[in-house]
Amino acid sequence: MTTVRVCSVDQLPASAGAVVADIEGRRVAIARDSEGALHAFDDTCSHANVSLAEGEVEGRLIECWLHGSQFDMTTGEPVQLPATVPIAVHQLEVDDEGGVHVTLAGS
């Protein structure tokens, strides 16, 4: 498995929100939830093929801005229709210097 440094913590939203990183040709959202925890997951909604990072974060959920599907950022499971297919969740770690590192699922 390859772990990639994608950004530093101070480049992420200070409150709930997400940014997108390109990791090995894959669009990955790096998000801060409402509790301040960080998550990494595929940025593309499994229902509508649009960026999830452009949606709203509430608690541990991110909502697709197009049709309102919601996904649990810790599991990738859809919790609100119309999406029924989960998104991939990736391992995220923050080093002692504040670097955010992601290991892609299945890599």
Sine and cosine of phi, psi and omega as CSV:
sin_phi,cos_phi,sin_psi,cos_psi,sin_omega,cos_omega
0.00,0.00,0.69,-0.72,0.01,-1.00
-0.98,-0.17,0.78,-0.63,0.08,-1.00
-0.96,-0.28,0.73,-0.68,-0.08,-1.00
-0.84,-0.54,0.71,-0.70,0.13,-0.99
-0.98,0.18,0.85,-0.53,-0.10,-1.00
-0.97,-0.26,-0.45,0.89,-0.02,-1.00
-0.10,-0.99,-0.08,-1.00,0.16,-0.99
-0.95,-0.32,0.37,-0.93,-0.04,-1.00
-0.83,0.56,-0.59,0.81,-0.04,-1.00
-0.95,0.30,-0.10,0.99,0.09,-1.00
-1.00,-0.01,-0.07,1.00,0.01,-1.00
-1.00,-0.07,0.34,-0.94,0.05,-1.00
-0.83,0.55,0.63,-0.78,0.00,-1.00
-0.94,0.33,-0.47,0.88,0.07,-1.00
-0.86,-0.52,-0.19,-0.98,-0.07,-1.00
-0.82,0.58,0.78,-0.63,0.00,-1.00
0.25,-0.97,0.02,-1.00,-0.09,-1.00
-0.60,-0.80,0.41,-0.91,0.14,-0.99
-0.77,-0.64,0.24,-0.97,-0.03,-1.00
-0.91,-0.41,0.66,-0.76,0.10,-1.00
-0.81,-0.59,0.55,-0.83,0.11,-0.99
-0.99,-0.13,0.90,-0.43,-0.01,-1.00
-0.87,-0.50,0.94,-0.35,0.01,-1.00
0.79,0.61,0.67,0.74,0.03,-1.00
0.98,0.20,0.16,0.99,-0.02,-1.00
-0.91,-0.42,0.74,-0.67,0.04,-1.00
-0.99,0.16,0.88,-0.47,-0.04,-1.00
-0.84,-0.53,0.75,-0.66,0.08,-1.00
-1.00,0.01,0.71,-0.70,0.13,-0.99
-0.93,-0.37,0.89,-0.46,-0.14,-0.99
-0.80,-0.60,0.52,-0.85,0.15,-0.99
-0.96,-0.29,0.80,-0.60,0.02,-1.00
-1.00,0.10,0.00,-1.00,-0.07,-1.00
-0.91,0.41,-0.33,0.94,0.04,-1.00
-1.00,-0.02,-0.11,0.99,0.00,-1.00
0.99,-0.13,-0.08,1.00,0.02,-1.00
-0.96,0.27,0.51,-0.86,0.00,-1.00
-0.98,-0.21,0.55,-0.83,-0.03,-1.00
-0.65,-0.76,0.46,-0.89,0.09,-1.00
-0.76,-0.65,0.74,-0.68,-0.04,-1.00
-0.37,-0.93,0.31,-0.95,0.04,-1.00
-0.84,0.54,0.70,-0.72,-0.09,-1.00
-0.99,0.17,-0.15,0.99,-0.11,-0.99
-0.99,-0.17,0.80,-0.59,0.06,-1.00
-0.88,0.48,0.72,-0.69,-0.02,-1.00
-0.96,0.28,-0.18,0.98,0.02,-1.00
-0.99,-0.12,-0.70,0.72,-0.20,-0.98
-0.85,-0.52,0.02,1.00,0.06,-1.00
0.85,0.52,0.68,0.73,0.08,-1.00
-0.83,-0.56,0.26,-0.96,-0.06,-1.00
-0.94,0.34,0.82,-0.57,0.07,-1.00
-0.96,0.27,-0.48,0.88,-0.03,-1.00
-0.87,0.49,-0.35,0.94,0.03,-1.00
-0.99,0.13,-0.08,1.00,-0.02,-1.00
-1.00,0.00,-0.01,-1.00,-0.03,-1.00
-1.00,-0.01,0.58,-0.81,0.09,-1.00
-0.96,-0.28,0.77,-0.64,0.08,-1.00
-0.67,-0.74,0.90,-0.43,-0.09,-1.00
0.90,0.44,-0.79,-0.61,0.05,-1.00
-0.99,-0.11,0.18,0.98,-0.06,-1.00
-0.97,-0.26,0.57,-0.82,0.18,-0.98
-0.86,-0.50,0.68,-0.74,-0.07,-1.00
-0.95,-0.32,0.74,-0.67,0.09,-1.00
-0.94,0.35,0.78,-0.63,-0.08,-1.00
-0.94,0.34,-0.34,0.94,-0.11,-0.99
-0.99,0.13,-0.78,0.62,-0.07,-1.00
-0.84,-0.54,0.01,1.00,0.08,-1.00
1.00,0.07,0.14,0.99,0.10,-1.00
-0.86,0.51,0.59,-0.80,0.05,-1.00
-0.84,-0.54,0.60,-0.80,0.00,-1.00
-0.80,-0.60,0.63,-0.78,0.13,-0.99
-0.97,0.24,0.87,-0.50,-0.07,-1.00
-0.95,0.33,-0.27,0.96,0.01,-1.00
-1.00,0.05,-0.46,0.89,-0.06,-1.00
-0.89,-0.46,-0.38,0.93,-0.08,-1.00
1.00,0.10,-0.08,1.00,-0.05,-1.00
-0.95,0.32,0.67,-0.74,0.10,-0.99
-0.96,0.27,0.69,-0.72,0.01,-1.00
-0.87,-0.49,-0.03,1.00,0.02,-1.00
-0.60,-0.80,0.78,-0.63,0.05,-1.00
-0.91,0.41,0.39,-0.92,0.33,0.94
-1.00,0.00,-0.15,0.99,0.00,-1.00
-0.92,0.40,0.66,-0.75,0.06,-1.00
-0.80,-0.60,-0.18,0.98,-0.04,-1.00
-0.97,-0.23,0.76,-0.65,0.01,-1.00
-0.92,0.38,0.32,-0.95,0.13,-0.99
-0.97,-0.25,0.42,-0.91,0.01,-1.00
-0.96,0.29,0.66,-0.75,0.07,-1.00
-0.94,-0.35,0.67,-0.74,-0.07,-1.00
-0.91,-0.42,0.43,-0.90,0.02,-1.00
-0.96,0.29,0.74,-0.68,0.00,-1.00
-0.80,-0.61,0.71,-0.70,0.07,-1.00
-0.69,-0.72,0.53,-0.85,0.07,-1.00
-0.92,-0.40,0.81,-0.59,-0.01,-1.00
-0.99,0.12,0.05,-1.00,-0.06,-1.00
-0.90,0.44,-0.37,0.93,0.02,-1.00
-1.00,-0.07,0.07,1.00,0.00,-1.00
1.00,0.03,0.20,0.98,0.05,-1.00
-0.98,0.21,0.69,-0.73,0.02,-1.00
-0.99,-0.14,0.85,-0.53,-0.04,-1.00
-0.89,-0.46,0.69,-0.72,-0.01,-1.00
-0.82,-0.57,0.70,-0.71,0.16,-0.99
-0.93,-0.36,0.88,-0.48,-0.03,-1.00
-0.92,0.39,0.65,-0.76,0.08,-1.00
-0.89,0.46,0.68,-0.73,0.05,-1.00
0.97,0.25,0.15,0.99,0.00,-1.00
-0.98,-0.20,0.00,0.00,0.00,0.00
